Amino acid sequence: MNILTLLIFIPILFGIVIAVMPSSWRAGFKYITLLATLVQLGMSIFIYCNFKTGAAFGGINHEAQFQFMQKLPWINLDLGPAGRMQIDYFVGIDGLSIALLVMTSFVLVIAALASWEIKSNLKGYFILFLILDMAVTGVFCSLDFFLFYIFYELMLLPLYFLIGMWGGARREFAAIKFFLYTLFGSVFMLLIMVGLYLSVKDPATGNHTFNMIQMMNPANFQQGSVFGILSHQTIFGFSARGVGFLVLFVAFAIKVPVVPLHTWLPDAHVEAPTPVSIILAGILLKVGGYGIIRVCIGIFPEVAAAHAFWLGLLGVVSIIYGALNALAQKDLKRMIAYSSVSHMGFVLLGVASLTAEGLSGAVMQMVSHGFLSTMLFFLAGVIYNRVHDRGINHFRGLASIMPRYTAYVTIAFFASLGLPGFSAFIGEAFSLVGAFKSNSVNGELPYWMAACASLGILLGASYFLWTLQRMFFGKVNLKGGAVWQTALVDLNLRERIALFPLTLMVLALGLMPSLVFGKINDSVLAFVHFLQLK
Amino acid sequence: MEHFLQSIDALTIKFTLIAVLLPLLAFVINTALPAKWSKVAGWVSTVFILISCVLAAFIFSKVWNGHQVHQQMLWFTIGDTPVYAGILLNNLSVLLLLLVNLIALPVHLYSTAYMRHDEKYSRYFAYLSFFCFSMLALAVSDNLVLFYIFWELVGFSSYLLIGFWFTRDKAVFANKKAFIMNRIGDIGLLSAILVLFSMYHTFDLDTLFGQINLVGHSNIQNGLWHLSSNSVPNDSGAIVITGGSIQIPAIWQYIAFAGIFLAVAAKSAQFPLHTWLPDAMEGPTSVSALIHAATMVAAGVLLLGRVYPLFNDAELTFLAIIGCFTAFMAATIALTQNDLKRLLAYSTISQLGYMVMAMGIGAYASSLFHLVTHAFFKCLLFLVAGIVIHQMGHIRDDNNLEIDPQNIQNMGGLRKKLPLTFIAALIGGVALVGLPFTSGFLSKDGILVQAFEWSAGKNVFFKIIPILALLTTWLTAFYVARLIVKVFFGELRVLQFKPDLKLHMSDGTWQYKLPLVLLSVCCFFPFFSTNPFSQDASWVYNGLLGILNETGFAMVLPVVINIGSLLIIYFAYTIYTGKRTNPFAQTGVIFNLSFNQWYFDSIYQNAIVKPILNTSLVTFWFDRRVIDGFILLFAKMSVALSKLAAWMDRNIVDGFLNLLVKAVRIIGNFARRFQGGKVQYYLFSMLAVILAIFILKTFF
């Protein structure tokens, strides 16, 4: 049994267990879910430890260099003269996915721990949670576009119900907005996927294929096909490959989210229950970033190189715009949501630089933001669970009544604003290094972009420190008065168990970035090399 | 022999590592300490810093004026770029290493008494140790990435300590302001690092500015910043560029400078980023002594020292102007401040201005020399201030008064109550003014002499700089005299409106006295030089390769300066002891300008902070109304469209069907009538049909 396959489908096994258990055992569901995520974490750590590095394991556009691969024919129809329809169950990982995969497993454990707050309809909740778990894990492992798309779409369904049924006051609105918004991006992706399928032929079998790695090789495109590099086809008067890139980019940019496609995010976060916020911010946004690197740029490298300026610009706009919006927020969760927009902007900027530093920085930033946003949303959930309020101005002097909580918030805030020693610093700094270096290496981005983006770091400090000052310091003054004061007890054991490892992780990645860079470097170099090939 | 030397170096590196990491260990221990043992924290930190200090002295003795020791290991690789972590020990590093330890040790000792009754005693020492760790590591970092990391950690520990009493709103505002101001500088430094890295592809300080000195071998030609490989010495062993040359537009050299300048201005509180330092005085006074007077604020000057080869003439002149202006501006503000710590803070800003100016006029060694001497006497003055404030606080608490214990208008006559503190204040004050036989004389007059020499060959406008600097010295003499007279001479002014006060004041325990004595000793010339009148004879100065030309200035100027200072001190003494009426009006534009600190805070608040906050509100409005509004409009349009479609479906598509049905029904009803079951009707209709066929047949 392939370990990746096992990793992807283990949650379903546990989900079936929950499904057949009587509802009277509902108190045990959360433990089963936690066990599932822990088993996954153990497996992904095993994968991480056994992940081989070296130039021979770069991956990217060399199928043989992927690791933990499994390839099974899945849908294999004989279409007569049109050849065979070839859809494979094809999973495997390289450096681009390994770090995100481990981060995903880790975040899911925390999300499972955060699910203790769910009180109603537990069976449905945990089954949906485990389906979501399978889908997000699958996305990072799929190498067949069809399979990727299925996992990608499969994420939406449980999320829709998780937000719509267990969310806050305006949950239905938020859920439908989230669902339609992201679906909007992905339906068009389907068209491009089919177009690519019809353009690419597997050189070994001569069939059309959904294999993403073969889509990266220009030689596999048929002559005169829609997306063939040499065929110069047009769609509505635009270059077909340009349109293909744009559509895929929009689909993933909605997930990231990139300004101006981000407005689903604050609503979804504010209404979602804590564990769903954690999965949304910690994992789902990374699917967008991962998709941009692997799918958009991987399949359309020359379009990406030609329009990197615009990608970088969108990154810079997201950084500054997100930060300014975060500064204006009065709701803690919304503030964190906008800060996510700002931080994910660094990912786009780093990717757009198309340099090794920028790409590594972007991956690091994604991993780091996965942990940090998990921590931030978990912390926001702590206070919401106690008094059902998140207004920044409704609290004052929390440091005096919840010292331990304040300590974690301080760590999370400072780590997020890029204090050296924590992972976000490495991610942001090297995204900027890449963006800045880009001009002299490949001329993709002008120098000023990095300079402007660094303003985001300043604004980041402003909104985080301002929030700290308003909510946590000063004399105790709560909107809810004495009732709140008794309700606001310091962190309990479960919360500390969730927060402590997260702190350790962001610290470890900040002090030893080689934990990530060591594993991804060969792939990043292979990717940069691949980009220069075309 | 070679081997022996290497093993000595390895030992030095090991000791450096220990000296740097000990405070970190203290931080970890104190953080983890259970509450009931919190009193141990002070001694943990103090003992660790003592060991660190001893090690630093050893390292200093090995490296000072010896050869540079540099060791690094691979930290991580990103792309093709290896990033190293390492230790660079040269004269500048070990001087700072020793200085920070020497200042930190008495401050730790002092803190064990000063913070004794604070409920977060262990937290305090944890933070203090963390600061020491960051600062020591900053001093010995061998590359720009590490330097940046510790640079920011220094700012972070300062944030923690300024806001140590976090229930006070002022403290929390102050630490936020300090951190954000410092962040501006951090971004400057980061930008400079980006520029340097993209130009030279290395972060290594030694390669960039040290022995290989890539930066020093670059020049600006035809609008390009240029480094050709053959201009780099080959014997250094570690050639970074292979063949060809590197060039980027010259503007980036200036941007790198601008970034460095911002960094320096933020950390060392230079105009225009100086306003955080006076506010930072909300922290415990012992913290102000260590961080905001002696060490952290010196980091900016250290940075200037590190990257000195980067600057060209125009940039150096810019530094000189800014430094000089800052020195003068801060001194004028210090003249009218009544808050003891704020006054000292402005004095610190002013002295830092001297250091930056000294860097600008090429007095590299003097600048760093002044950094060292200033650290001792300013730290001393702050410790004195701490004792005074503590005692005034006791008076307030014992008698339930509503006075500000930091306001010097309430003080007076303390020289009899606190004799040792008074002597220490006097020594510190005299050294700050720079009177002969003190360390301040050696360093400060050296700077002034060189400022005059620097301007000698230049345009008349350049004369403004040394003259302003000279004026600043005299202003310094005035405010120092005002401070000391107001605090220590005359009678305690609180007694004037409340004569029956209970007073029991003393210099305090040995933890207070010993630091004062130690630091006082270090304020005199023998600690630095064998000759009380010559900077040349100073080991610090020589170790940093300072060369002083013995020109006329060096002979005459110190005499003029000091006679002037003495006269001003006497003048101030007579005013503030009441022997002469105060000739200066306490009103008017100039007084208000000084008293309100040149209105910088309100200008920044109105010109920068508010617009940014307003912008953020506007972007949020834009986000909700325009971007999200568009999405909602889209959604609404879809709904409207679907309603239209539903209407069409019901009324047109379905309507057509309904119409059809109706038509069928009408026709059916019509046809049904022919099936009435009566024979006559059947015959009639048969006839009608036959007739119809016949007619059709006939005509068509």
Interface residues (C-beta under 8 A of the other chain):
Chain A: K177 L180 Y181 V259 P260 H262 T263 W264 Y321 L324 N325 L327 A328 Q329 T355 A356 E357 L359 S360 G361 G397 A399 S400 F414 L419 P420 G421 F425 A429 F430 L432 V433 F436 K437 N439 S440 Y447 A450 A451 S454 L455 I457 L458 A461 S462 L465 W466 L468 Q469 F472 F473 G474 K475 M512 P513 S514 F517 G518 N521 V524 L525 V528
Chain B: W75 F76 T77 I78 G79 D80 T81 V145 Y148 I149 F150 E152 L153 F156 G163 F166 T167 R168 D169 V172 F173 K176 F179 I180 R183 I184 D186 I187 L190 S191 L194 V195 F197 S198 I248 W252 I255 I612 L613 T615 S616 L617 T619 F620 D623 I627 D628 I631 A635
